[in-house]
Amino acid sequence: MSFEALFSTSVCNGSAPEASWTLASPIALPLAAIASLYAIGAMRLWRRSGRGRPQRFRQALLFSAGWIALAAALLSPIHALGERVFAAHMIEHELLMAIAAPLLVASRPAPPIIWALPTALRQALGAAGRTSTLRAMWAFMSRPLVATILHGATIWVWHIRALFEAALQEGPLHYAQHACFLGTGLLFWWALLPRPGREQACGRAILLLFLTSLHTSLLGALLVVSPRVWYPENAVGSSLWGLVPLEDQQLAGLGMWIPAGLLYGGAALLLASIWICASARRQTSLRVIQSGADVSRAVSP
């Protein structure tokens, strides 16, 4: 099999292009491997968890939901349609960045996947992760502002017409596009979603979520109001949905503008509630400590 055939974006199984499942090895095999590793590691950790099992169960549900969203974007007929219908292509991208990525990050999949690996490989990965160069690179890239800029730049750069249409025609470039969207999406959500002990950082995360919602909505709005078709190559099948190419583009723009904006806005509201609750608990603890100090001073001779 040739390199181009291996990375073809049209290795599908179905009676019609609009109802085909994509079964290309570069997509299906990594998804199956990730699911298998997670399942093995999760079972090993489950046996060791004890009272932590409810949390492990919630994380497994989040991972399952994220993996299903990832598979829906990359394997289901949405992927095949996305090569012909721009609105379907936009749905695929939003599934990767705004649904699969936050669910996978929230599930904290690294421990189960690492525990599924052989001991020698776990130790080698641990040693590699402790090198000063990698730690410095990760510390820089995972800063919330840096992750937000990288994610935003990726979205805008890949929507340059020449690059976007080249990805439609070249299988490896198409996979690179999806890898960039998913990779920077995972980085973005990892940097912004709260973790134990970091609830006080939610204020900055809310601002960055708002800015992300703003610039993605702007791109969606530009697609809606534009009087010309931006990507003619991605509108050849718009009639499958009963649309002309410009209507297809407007529907895609609305998908990026409104539903995606609501997802980012909903995440910001969730972080705001976490921030408020954490602040309330902190204030309560401070009052208890202060009351205890006042009582001690009152009873001391």
N, C-alpha and C positions, 0 to 999 in steps of 0.2 A: 504493500500500500504506500502511495506517495505521501510526502509531507503535507501537501495541500489537501489530499483526500482525508488524511487523518484529522486535520483541523477544519474540515468542512463544516459550515454552519447549517448544512442541509441534510445531515445524516439522520433521517427521520423514519418513523414507523407509523404508517397510517394510510387510509384510503385516499385522503385528499390533503393537500398542503395545509389547508386551514384547520385540519383536525389531526395533525401529526404530532407525535411525541418525539422529541429529540433524544437520540440514544448514542450520540457521539462519545467515544471513550474518554476524551479529555474533560468531559463534563460528568458523565455518569460514574466513572470509576472513582474520582476524588470524592464525590458526594457519598458513594457507598462506603468508601474507606473511612471517611470522617464519622459517619453514623456507626459503623462497626467499632471503631476505636472508642467512641464515646460510650457505647453500650457496654463494652468490656470493662472500661475504667470505672463507669458508674456503678456497675455491680460489685466491683472490688471495693470501692469506697463505701457502698451501702452496707457491706458486711462489717466495716470498721466504724460506722458512723454512730451507732447507738442513739443517743438523744438528738443527734443532728439529722436524723432521717427525714423529718418533715421538710427541712430546708433543702435537702438533696432531692426530694420528690418535686418540690416547686421548681428547682433548677432544671430538672429533667423535663418537666412540662414546658418550660420556656425554651429549652434547646429543641425539643420536638417541634414546637410551633415555628421556631426560626428555621429549622431544617426543612420543614414542609413549605414554608414561604420561599426558601431558596430553590427547592426542587420545582415548585410551581413556576418560578421565573425562568429556570434554565432547562427544564425537561418537558414541561407541559406544552400543549398547543399554543400557549401565549408566546413561547419563543419562536416557533415556526411562523406564527402570524406576525410577529414583530419584524420580520424581514420584509414584509409586504405592506403592513398597516402601521403607520407612525403612532397612532394612539395605543396600539398593542405594545409597540416598542417602549413607549413611555411607561405603561403599566409595569412592564418587565423591570425597567430601571428603578421605579419607585418601590417595587417589591424588594429589590436588592438593598437599596440604601435606607429606606424609611421604615421597613417592616422586618426583614430578615436580620439586618445588621443589629438593631437595638435588642431584638429578642435573643440573638446569639450572645451578645455581650452581657446582657442581664443574667444569662444562664451560667456565666463563669465556667466555660467548658474546658479551660486549660487543665485543671487538676484531674478530671476524669480521663482526658486524652493522654496526659503524661503517665498516669497510672496504668494505662493499657499497654504501654511500651515495655520492652525488656529492661531489666535493671541496668544493664551496661549502657544501653542507649539513653535511659533517663539520666544517668550520671554524666554522660558525655554532654547531653543538652544542658544540664545544670551548670557544668563547668564552662561551656561556651557562653551561657547567659550571664555569667559572672565576670566576663572580660570587661575591662574598663572601656574599650572602644564601643562595644555593643551597648553597654549600659548608658554611656554618654549619648549615643545616637537615639536610643529609646527615650531617655529623659527629655531630650529636646523635642522629638517628634510628637511625644504624647502630652506636651503642654497644651492645654485647652485652646489657646489662641492659635498656636501653630497647626494643630489638628484641624481646626475650623477653616483656616486659610487653605490648607492642602486639599481638604474635601471640596471647598467651594471652587478653587482653581480647577480641580479635576472636572467638575461638572461643566464649567464654562468652556474649558479647552476642548473637551470632547464634543461639544456642540458647535464647534467651528465646522462649517459646511464640508470643506475638503476632507477633514479628518473623520467626520461622522459618516460620510458616504464611502470613504475608503474602508471603514470598518464593516460596512455592509457587504462589500465585495471581497474582502480578504478574511478568511476564517481566523488565522492567528491574531490579526488585528482586532477582530470582533471579540475574541476571548480576552485580549489585553484590555479592551474597553470595559468589559464586565468585571475583570479582575481589579481594575483601577477603581471603579464605582464601589465594589464590595469592600476592597481593602481599605480605601480611605473612609468609607462609611463605618467599618468596624473601628478604625482608629478614632474617628470623630466621636462615636458613641462611647467608646471606652474612656476617652478623656473627659466626657461630660457627665455620664451617668454617675450617681453617687455611690460610694462604697463605704463600709463601716468606718466611722471616724472621720469622714470627709464631707459630712452633710453641710458644714458651714461654707463649702465651696459652691453650693447650689446657686448663689446669687450670680456669679460670673457665668455659670452654665446656662442660666435662664437668658441672660443677655445674648450669649453666643447662639443659642437656639433661635432667638428672635431675629438676629441678623441673618442666620441661615434661611429661615422662613422668608425673610424679606428679599434676599437676592434670588432664591429659587422661584419665588412668586413673580419677581420681575421678569425672569427668563420665560416663565409660563405666559405672562401677560404679553410679552413681545411676540410670542408665537400666536397668540389669539388675535392680536390687532394687526399683524403684518398683512399687507395686501397681496403678498406673493408667497409661493411655496418655497420653503427653505431647503428641503431635502426631497427633490423629485424622485430619487431612486428608492426612497422609503415609502412612497405613496402609490406604487404601481398596483397594489391590491386593495386600495381604499374602497373599491366597489364591493368587496366582500362584506363590508359593513354598511353598504348602501350610501356611501359618501363620495363626494368629489375630493380631490387631493387637498384643497384648501380647507374644507370642512374637517377632514382627517387631522390636519395640522391644528386647527382650532380646538378640536376635542382633546388632542394630546396636550396642548397648552393649558387647557382647563384642568386636566389631570394633574399637571405639575403645580398649577396655581392654587387650586382650592383643596382637593383631598390631601395632597402632600403638605400644604400649609397647615391644615387642621392637625395632621399628625405631629408636626413640629410644635405647633401651639399646644396640643394636648400634652406632649412631653414636658413642655415648659411649665404648664399648670401642675403636673404631677411633681416636678422638682420643687415648685413653689410650696406645695403642701408639705413635702418632706422637710424643706427648709424651715417652714413655720413650726412644724411639730418638733423638730430638733432644737430650735431656739426656745420653744416653750419648755421643753424638758431641761434645757441648760439653765434657764432662769429659775425653774422650780428647784433644781439642785443647788443653785447659788443661794436661794432664799433659805433652804433647809440648813445649809452650812452656816449662813449668817445667823439664823435663829439659834443654832447650837452654840455658836460662839457667844451670842448675847447671854444665853442661859449660863454658860460657864463663867462669864465675867460676873453675872449677878450672884452666883452662889459662892464664888471664890472669896476668901477672907480679905 
